[in-house]
Amino acid sequence: MKLAVLASAAAVIVATPAAAQEGPTFSGLSLAVLGGYDSVRLSDGVDNGSSDDFAYGVSLGYNADLGSAVVGVEAEVADSEVKESVTDQFVTGDELSLSAARDLYVGVRAGAKLAPNALIYAKAGYTNARLKVSYTDGVDSISDGDNLDGYRLGAGVEYSFGRFGIRGEYRFSDYGKLKFDDVDTGLSMQRHQVMVGLVGKF
């Protein structure tokens, strides 16, 4: 299902007929299919651990090309394959798993043109991530999750080729303290990502 959504978004980008945008431009509505590296880090203030895997998503944005600068807004829906499991935590043979799930983002970006078709930009906004926890002792299993509010900062480069474009960006997200059933775990969560995207402009 997740791959089908990405494939559909990519198909929309490729199938979109060339409208008025034949030259390099960053103005107007854009849809991007994203994929890349995702690293989730948990810390208790003394020790920390991280797990990394593949992340993917789609982004919808609107940009205003001001000539030498570009400003815009964007929203993103993403997911991740990051998962970490440990065994023998409480009893022999048990398993505790923590996995990153859907991630929502809305924010702004602003950049300067290095060339008519090259843009360097910074971004900032709000992010909400879903974190899932599951535990089994070999007989009984329980699972729970929490939606974490945080902020995201990032920077990237985008190249425009008429109605298409490609981008690469690094972003850092901080979700603060983790709570499950309103109980503070004492852990905080941060995320580092390097993403690339295929952009279609409408």
Backbone bond lengths (Angstrom), bond angles and torsions (degrees), N, CA, C in turn:
res aa  C-N    CA-C-N  psi(-1)  N-CA   C-N-CA  omega(-1)  CA-C   N-CA-C  phi
1 M - - - 1.455 - - 1.524 110.82 -
2 K 1.337 117.52 -44.98 1.458 121.05 -179.33 1.521 110.48 -64.67
3 L 1.342 117.11 -44.09 1.456 120.14 179.28 1.518 111.09 -66.64
4 A 1.329 117.23 -31.58 1.464 120.91 178.94 1.520 110.41 -65.79
5 V 1.326 117.52 -39.03 1.467 121.20 177.85 1.519 110.39 -63.18
6 L 1.338 117.21 -44.79 1.456 120.78 178.88 1.526 111.09 -63.97
7 A 1.337 116.46 -41.73 1.458 120.63 179.59 1.524 110.82 -63.52
8 S 1.312 117.01 -39.35 1.465 121.05 178.87 1.524 111.07 -64.55
9 A 1.335 116.03 -42.71 1.461 120.00 179.07 1.520 110.79 -64.16
10 A 1.328 116.94 -41.52 1.461 120.63 178.04 1.524 111.10 -63.93
11 A 1.333 116.38 -38.51 1.459 120.67 178.92 1.520 111.18 -64.19
12 V 1.339 116.99 -38.35 1.467 120.98 177.67 1.516 110.11 -62.53
13 I 1.336 116.69 -42.80 1.460 120.68 -179.68 1.520 111.11 -62.27
14 V 1.324 116.73 -46.58 1.457 121.49 -176.06 1.521 111.48 -70.52
15 A 1.341 116.66 -36.51 1.456 120.72 -174.37 1.517 113.50 -84.00
16 T 1.338 118.78 -10.56 1.457 121.07 -178.42 1.521 110.86 -64.22
17 P 1.320 118.52 123.52 1.465 120.24 -179.54 1.517 111.10 -68.18
18 A 1.309 116.03 149.09 1.460 120.21 178.12 1.514 109.01 -68.97
19 A 1.320 115.60 120.39 1.454 120.26 179.77 1.519 108.72 -95.71
20 A 1.323 116.70 -124.37 1.460 119.31 -178.76 1.524 111.69 -84.01
21 Q 1.323 117.85 -8.51 1.453 120.17 -174.57 1.529 110.97 -94.41
22 E 1.327 116.17 92.35 1.455 120.32 176.04 1.521 110.69 -107.82
23 G 1.346 117.45 -33.55 1.448 120.92 176.81 1.507 110.88 -85.23
24 P 1.336 117.25 170.61 1.471 119.89 179.52 1.520 110.82 -66.40
25 T 1.304 116.92 125.90 1.451 121.84 178.09 1.517 109.36 -152.99
26 F 1.307 115.80 154.76 1.462 120.97 177.69 1.526 110.70 -117.89
27 S 1.328 117.39 10.15 1.447 121.29 -173.86 1.523 111.79 -89.50
28 G 1.354 116.54 147.25 1.452 121.76 173.27 1.516 113.82 101.17
29 L 1.332 114.14 -167.25 1.465 122.67 -177.93 1.522 110.75 -79.77
30 S 1.326 116.93 140.57 1.467 120.65 179.71 1.522 110.66 -140.00
31 L 1.320 115.36 148.92 1.464 123.20 175.63 1.516 107.91 -126.67
32 A 1.330 117.28 129.56 1.463 121.41 -177.56 1.526 110.57 -124.98
33 V 1.316 115.87 138.05 1.459 123.09 171.17 1.520 107.15 -100.96
34 L 1.330 117.35 124.99 1.459 122.34 -170.28 1.527 111.81 -118.42
35 G 1.305 115.75 150.56 1.458 121.68 173.68 1.511 109.80 -159.75
36 G 1.349 116.50 152.10 1.450 117.55 178.51 1.516 113.96 166.99
37 Y 1.316 114.00 -158.23 1.472 123.65 -173.11 1.524 110.60 -91.12
38 D 1.331 116.55 134.88 1.460 122.30 -179.27 1.516 108.84 -131.03
39 S 1.333 116.71 125.95 1.457 122.25 178.20 1.521 109.02 -125.57
40 V 1.339 116.88 119.41 1.456 122.77 179.94 1.527 108.36 -105.95
41 R 1.334 116.24 127.76 1.463 121.47 -177.95 1.523 110.41 -118.67
42 L 1.327 115.12 132.85 1.463 122.09 175.23 1.523 108.60 -113.99
43 S 1.339 116.09 140.48 1.460 120.29 -178.45 1.522 110.05 -142.44
44 D 1.344 115.89 143.90 1.464 120.24 175.02 1.528 110.84 -105.31
45 G 1.324 116.19 12.40 1.462 121.04 -178.75 1.503 113.29 96.03
46 V 1.325 116.42 -18.11 1.464 121.67 178.71 1.521 109.82 -120.67
47 D 1.316 115.35 -57.36 1.457 121.31 178.14 1.517 109.81 -106.81
48 N 1.330 115.97 155.17 1.456 119.97 176.12 1.519 109.80 -146.06
49 G 1.304 115.08 156.41 1.454 121.52 177.05 1.508 109.21 -144.40
50 S 1.321 116.37 154.95 1.455 119.49 -177.93 1.522 110.00 -140.10
51 S 1.332 113.89 157.48 1.458 121.38 176.28 1.519 107.40 -138.10
52 D 1.325 117.40 142.86 1.457 119.32 -178.07 1.521 111.34 -133.29
53 D 1.334 114.63 155.97 1.460 122.15 -179.84 1.524 108.04 -169.55
54 F 1.327 116.03 -158.08 1.461 122.92 -175.75 1.521 111.09 -94.35
55 A 1.335 116.70 138.47 1.462 122.70 173.91 1.524 108.77 -121.75
56 Y 1.331 116.48 153.77 1.464 120.84 -176.96 1.515 109.11 -155.40
57 G 1.333 116.38 155.11 1.450 119.07 -179.02 1.513 112.04 -179.69
58 V 1.332 115.58 -174.32 1.455 123.10 176.72 1.521 108.58 -130.80
59 S 1.326 115.68 147.32 1.454 121.90 -178.20 1.521 109.54 -131.32
60 L 1.324 116.00 136.19 1.459 122.41 176.79 1.519 107.99 -118.25
61 G 1.324 117.08 129.45 1.449 119.65 -176.63 1.509 113.35 -142.90
62 Y 1.323 115.25 166.09 1.462 121.54 173.33 1.516 107.86 -135.82
63 N 1.336 116.16 129.00 1.447 121.75 -176.28 1.522 111.31 -124.35
64 A 1.317 115.32 148.74 1.456 122.51 173.48 1.522 107.98 -113.68
65 D 1.334 115.96 118.39 1.458 122.06 179.09 1.531 108.14 -86.68
66 L 1.334 116.78 112.19 1.466 122.07 -175.61 1.521 112.23 -98.45
67 G 1.314 116.72 12.73 1.451 120.44 -179.22 1.509 110.97 104.73
68 S 1.319 116.69 -86.60 1.472 120.00 178.26 1.522 111.90 -91.49
69 A 1.338 117.08 -9.66 1.467 121.62 -178.53 1.528 109.89 -133.70
70 V 1.353 114.28 159.95 1.471 121.56 178.39 1.519 108.06 -135.54
71 V 1.332 116.65 132.94 1.458 121.16 174.49 1.525 108.05 -128.63
72 G 1.337 116.36 150.43 1.455 118.74 -177.83 1.513 113.08 -168.48
73 V 1.320 114.19 177.68 1.461 122.92 176.09 1.518 108.00 -125.44
74 E 1.331 117.42 155.52 1.460 120.21 179.72 1.521 110.78 -153.92
75 A 1.320 114.91 153.91 1.461 122.73 175.19 1.519 107.95 -131.39
76 E 1.338 116.76 143.57 1.462 120.69 -175.16 1.526 110.99 -137.87
77 V 1.308 115.37 141.45 1.462 122.98 171.08 1.523 106.91 -120.47
78 A 1.328 117.28 124.27 1.459 120.62 -176.15 1.521 110.61 -138.63
79 D 1.315 114.81 168.43 1.459 121.91 176.22 1.521 108.09 -143.81
80 S 1.326 116.80 171.68 1.452 120.61 -173.63 1.522 110.43 -146.48
81 E 1.314 115.10 151.47 1.458 121.87 175.59 1.527 112.03 -97.83
82 V 1.314 117.49 6.02 1.469 121.26 -178.31 1.528 110.08 -64.28
83 K 1.326 115.43 126.70 1.459 121.71 177.41 1.523 109.00 -153.48
84 E 1.315 115.04 139.93 1.469 120.76 178.79 1.526 109.04 -132.33
85 S 1.317 116.89 132.95 1.462 121.50 -179.97 1.523 110.10 -129.20
86 V 1.331 115.51 142.59 1.463 121.36 174.83 1.524 107.63 -130.10
87 T 1.323 116.02 150.91 1.462 121.06 -178.69 1.525 110.47 -120.45
88 D 1.337 114.35 165.13 1.464 121.77 177.64 1.530 112.41 56.40
89 Q 1.339 115.58 42.05 1.456 119.79 -179.45 1.524 112.67 -79.70
90 F 1.333 116.00 -44.60 1.467 121.04 -176.50 1.527 111.77 -118.59
91 V 1.340 115.29 -39.22 1.463 120.80 175.57 1.522 107.66 -137.04
92 T 1.304 117.45 158.64 1.456 121.54 179.93 1.521 110.56 -63.23
93 G 1.324 115.54 128.36 1.459 120.73 177.35 1.508 115.29 91.43
94 D 1.332 117.84 -1.53 1.466 118.35 179.07 1.532 110.17 -80.79
95 E 1.350 116.34 167.22 1.463 121.17 179.90 1.524 109.79 -143.04
96 L 1.322 115.69 131.10 1.450 123.34 176.87 1.527 107.90 -116.64
97 S 1.339 117.05 124.48 1.457 121.36 -176.83 1.520 110.75 -123.67
98 L 1.319 114.73 141.35 1.453 122.56 177.05 1.520 107.39 -128.01
99 S 1.331 117.63 126.92 1.460 120.09 -177.57 1.524 110.93 -136.22
100 A 1.334 115.44 142.82 1.459 121.76 175.88 1.523 108.37 -85.03
101 A 1.340 115.92 136.43 1.462 120.69 -179.32 1.528 109.12 -117.46
102 R 1.335 116.21 -144.17 1.457 119.91 -172.69 1.529 111.74 -63.28
103 D 1.323 113.98 149.61 1.458 121.05 -177.46 1.523 107.97 -133.99
104 L 1.331 117.07 124.29 1.460 122.45 178.98 1.526 109.29 -108.62
105 Y 1.329 115.80 143.97 1.465 120.35 -179.47 1.522 109.76 -145.20
106 V 1.322 116.03 140.76 1.465 122.19 170.06 1.518 107.37 -142.12
107 G 1.323 116.09 135.03 1.449 118.35 -176.19 1.511 112.53 -170.20
108 V 1.315 114.47 -168.44 1.461 121.94 -179.10 1.529 108.66 -123.23
109 R 1.328 114.60 159.21 1.457 119.58 173.28 1.521 108.58 -142.91
110 A 1.324 115.70 152.09 1.450 122.43 178.99 1.520 108.03 -146.13
111 G 1.331 115.12 141.26 1.448 117.55 -177.11 1.512 113.29 -152.18
112 A 1.325 114.95 173.24 1.458 122.94 178.46 1.524 108.68 -121.82
113 K 1.309 116.41 144.14 1.457 121.34 179.77 1.531 110.83 -81.15
114 L 1.322 114.41 128.83 1.458 120.28 173.17 1.517 110.17 -86.14
115 A 1.344 115.34 -24.09 1.456 125.16 178.88 1.527 106.03 -159.44
116 P 1.346 118.89 170.29 1.474 119.27 179.80 1.525 114.19 -55.40
117 N 1.327 116.73 -28.19 1.470 119.69 -178.08 1.522 113.47 -115.06
118 A 1.334 118.24 12.55 1.469 121.58 -177.65 1.517 110.53 -128.86
119 L 1.337 115.22 128.69 1.457 121.47 -176.72 1.520 110.08 -127.23
120 I 1.314 116.81 133.06 1.458 121.85 170.53 1.531 106.52 -110.56
121 Y 1.339 116.74 133.64 1.459 118.68 -170.79 1.525 111.93 -143.25
122 A 1.336 114.23 161.73 1.459 122.93 171.77 1.522 107.77 -121.70
123 K 1.337 116.86 154.75 1.461 120.98 -178.45 1.522 109.68 -140.46
124 A 1.330 115.63 156.63 1.461 121.10 177.36 1.517 108.38 -158.65
125 G 1.347 115.67 147.08 1.454 118.29 178.73 1.513 113.14 175.91
126 Y 1.320 113.71 -168.23 1.469 123.55 -177.37 1.521 110.17 -97.00
127 T 1.331 116.17 138.98 1.458 121.00 177.01 1.531 110.05 -132.60
128 N 1.322 115.42 145.29 1.461 121.88 178.33 1.522 107.72 -132.11
129 A 1.324 116.37 116.27 1.457 121.53 -175.72 1.527 110.76 -113.90
130 R 1.314 115.61 145.68 1.457 122.72 175.92 1.518 108.65 -100.25
131 L 1.341 116.50 128.35 1.454 122.43 178.07 1.518 108.43 -120.14
132 K 1.321 116.65 128.87 1.460 121.52 -177.09 1.530 110.83 -111.40
133 V 1.331 115.81 139.98 1.461 122.26 177.87 1.523 108.28 -126.71
134 S 1.322 115.91 133.65 1.468 120.04 176.17 1.518 109.23 -135.63
135 Y 1.350 115.38 149.14 1.462 120.93 -178.68 1.524 109.61 -143.79
136 T 1.321 115.78 137.67 1.456 121.25 174.33 1.515 109.18 -138.97
137 D 1.330 115.33 140.32 1.461 120.22 175.95 1.523 111.17 -103.36
138 G 1.338 115.38 12.18 1.461 120.67 -178.60 1.511 112.61 97.10
139 V 1.321 116.88 -15.75 1.472 122.31 178.61 1.527 110.09 -120.71
140 D 1.311 115.76 -56.02 1.458 121.39 179.75 1.525 110.41 -109.03
141 S 1.346 114.82 150.61 1.460 120.47 179.13 1.517 109.85 -132.02
142 I 1.315 116.37 142.69 1.460 121.89 174.94 1.523 107.85 -134.59
143 S 1.323 115.72 154.80 1.458 120.83 177.05 1.516 109.13 -147.06
144 D 1.307 116.04 152.50 1.453 121.64 -179.54 1.524 107.13 -155.73
145 G 1.309 115.69 170.33 1.453 120.31 179.13 1.512 110.98 -156.50
146 D 1.313 115.17 167.31 1.457 120.03 179.92 1.519 108.38 -147.10
147 N 1.333 115.58 143.76 1.454 121.84 174.09 1.518 108.60 -95.43
148 L 1.308 116.25 123.55 1.460 121.39 -172.98 1.527 110.37 -108.60
149 D 1.336 116.22 126.02 1.462 121.41 175.96 1.517 109.78 -88.94
150 G 1.329 115.89 141.89 1.448 118.96 179.06 1.511 111.93 -162.97
151 Y 1.323 115.84 -171.73 1.457 121.23 177.48 1.525 109.55 -123.67
152 R 1.333 115.88 157.00 1.459 121.73 179.57 1.521 109.99 -130.07
153 L 1.328 115.45 137.22 1.457 123.20 173.10 1.519 107.94 -124.74
154 G 1.311 117.09 144.50 1.453 118.65 -179.01 1.515 112.29 -160.32
155 A 1.332 114.63 171.16 1.462 121.82 177.17 1.523 107.93 -151.22
156 G 1.328 115.66 149.89 1.450 118.31 -178.10 1.512 113.39 -163.48
157 V 1.324 113.63 -178.38 1.461 122.62 178.01 1.523 107.98 -130.87
158 E 1.330 116.60 137.71 1.460 120.83 177.65 1.532 109.52 -131.20
159 Y 1.336 115.71 137.69 1.456 122.79 176.22 1.517 108.80 -114.41
160 S 1.346 116.23 134.00 1.452 121.76 -178.76 1.526 110.58 -107.49
161 F 1.344 115.32 134.23 1.459 121.97 176.60 1.529 108.12 -127.97
162 G 1.326 116.39 71.42 1.450 119.51 -176.53 1.513 110.47 72.10
163 R 1.329 116.25 -121.58 1.462 119.58 -178.37 1.520 112.76 -85.48
164 F 1.326 117.93 -0.02 1.458 121.94 176.14 1.516 110.76 -116.26
165 G 1.317 115.95 164.48 1.442 120.86 175.87 1.516 110.07 -161.38
166 I 1.311 116.29 165.93 1.455 122.30 173.24 1.520 107.67 -131.75
167 R 1.316 116.19 148.03 1.454 119.99 179.01 1.516 110.76 -141.47
168 G 1.306 114.91 154.82 1.457 121.93 172.91 1.510 107.85 -138.23
169 E 1.337 117.22 137.61 1.451 119.29 -177.57 1.522 112.30 -150.88
170 Y 1.311 113.93 152.60 1.460 121.58 170.51 1.515 107.21 -107.88
171 R 1.355 117.08 139.05 1.461 119.33 173.81 1.526 111.19 -141.40
172 F 1.340 113.23 146.44 1.459 122.89 179.75 1.526 107.96 -117.69
173 S 1.339 117.03 131.92 1.468 122.02 178.89 1.527 109.41 -125.36
174 D 1.315 115.90 139.39 1.465 122.41 178.64 1.524 107.99 -124.67
175 Y 1.346 116.31 122.22 1.461 121.47 -175.87 1.533 112.77 -108.34
176 G 1.305 117.62 3.22 1.450 119.84 177.44 1.520 113.26 71.16
177 K 1.336 116.38 -149.80 1.457 122.87 -175.57 1.535 112.23 -79.19
178 L 1.319 115.41 143.98 1.460 121.37 177.14 1.520 110.63 -89.79
179 K 1.332 115.05 133.46 1.464 120.93 176.07 1.518 109.45 -131.90
180 F 1.321 115.94 140.20 1.456 122.10 173.92 1.519 107.75 -129.19
181 D 1.330 115.73 124.74 1.468 121.68 -173.48 1.523 110.80 54.97
182 D 1.341 115.48 40.24 1.469 123.65 178.62 1.522 113.58 64.37
183 V 1.328 117.06 16.02 1.468 121.49 176.98 1.527 108.79 -102.02
184 D 1.314 116.69 123.31 1.456 122.07 179.78 1.530 109.37 -72.24
185 T 1.343 116.01 122.07 1.462 120.53 -178.80 1.526 112.48 -81.36
186 G 1.335 117.17 -14.38 1.452 120.28 -175.14 1.516 112.96 84.09
187 L 1.324 116.82 -0.65 1.458 122.17 179.96 1.524 110.08 -101.99
188 S 1.317 116.36 146.80 1.457 121.95 172.52 1.526 108.63 -118.38
189 M 1.340 115.63 155.01 1.464 120.51 -175.18 1.515 111.00 -126.12
190 Q 1.330 114.26 132.43 1.455 121.97 173.27 1.525 109.45 -130.53
191 R 1.341 114.88 161.56 1.465 119.06 -175.60 1.523 109.44 -141.53
192 H 1.340 115.83 135.07 1.457 122.91 174.23 1.528 107.87 -118.76
193 Q 1.337 116.29 131.09 1.454 120.00 -178.22 1.528 110.38 -137.04
194 V 1.320 115.26 144.24 1.464 122.93 170.11 1.518 106.28 -123.61
195 M 1.343 116.48 114.33 1.457 121.32 -172.60 1.535 110.28 -122.42
196 V 1.320 115.12 147.20 1.455 121.92 171.13 1.520 107.51 -121.86
197 G 1.338 116.59 154.34 1.461 118.84 -176.05 1.513 113.34 -148.04
198 L 1.328 115.18 149.94 1.452 123.33 170.00 1.517 107.52 -100.26
199 V 1.332 116.88 124.96 1.457 122.64 -172.52 1.529 110.16 -111.76
200 G 1.327 115.97 133.29 1.455 122.29 172.19 1.507 109.20 -116.65
201 K 1.350 117.32 133.54 1.471 121.90 -177.02 1.520 110.03 -111.87
202 F 1.330 116.49 141.77 1.462 122.31 -173.30 1.533 110.80 -119.72
